[in-house]
Amino acid sequence: MSTYVISDIHGCFDEFQALLEQIQFNPDRDVLYILGDVVDRGPKPLNCLRFIMQTKSVHLLRGNHEDMMFDFLDRKSYAWERNGSGPTQTQLIYEATEKERDAIYKYLRKRPLYKTVGVNGKRYFLSHAGLNPQAPFNQQSTRDLVWNRKDFYENKALPRHICIFGHTPTMAIRDNRDCSVWFDEEHKDKICIDAGCVFGGALAALRLDDYGVFYVKSSEGNFARYHFDADQVVAEVFATSTCPQN
């Protein structure tokens, strides 16, 4: 059994399937956590949702795009329309039946904001965007967990967990064209796995058992803008070190 995490698929179904094939994902043996933002921007969000809902060993957390979807449906905000919702809206309206559409909405509304897991003696906190490092854990808001950026990844996070997150593409964290999985070498308590697939980067998977990192290049045609230079030394340090304690 292996435990994998992927984030920010954003409708890139072909890359998603290619990545599952590369890691030889076996739904009867392995577990996969997807850290939100399955929908929007990319070409096949409905295919992504169908596959995830039909595969019991795949566990989806809520991202800011799923959150915007429900704010839109509940008429709280129209930000979803301005953030790449076109493919998702079109496919839900014209390709899904009413019964399937209702099942999708019901499923997505039940998705948790975070998950804690243990693998090989290490403890992990999984969420879409990290958390608010200035707030007690029991006071974290939805916005903290699905929208946070620099306030999270530039500061120390949880004392006894390694945080795995997406939301901010790793090339934005580094401010360069390297879309590799980002290991926080300063605090050694967080890892970003959003390699910016829908923006022309790659779709990444991290295997928590041994910190194996896997990539499938984006088919968006802009990959020349980005590259991945996975630093195996950093990954091995995370894999062999003990979990943060303070």
Secondary structure, DSSP 4 states (H G I P E B T S, - for coil): --EEEE---TT-HHHHHHHHHHTT--TTT-EEEE-S--SSSSS-HHHHHHHHHH-TTEEEPP-HHHHHHHHHHTTS--GGGGTT-HHHHHHHHHTS-HHHHHHHHHHHHT--SEEEEEETTEEEEEESS---TTS-GGG--HHHHHH--HHHHTS---SS-EEEE-SS-HHHHHTSSB-SPEE-TTTSSEEE---BGGGTSEEEEEETTTTEEEEEE-SSS-GGG-B----HHHHHHHHHSPPP--
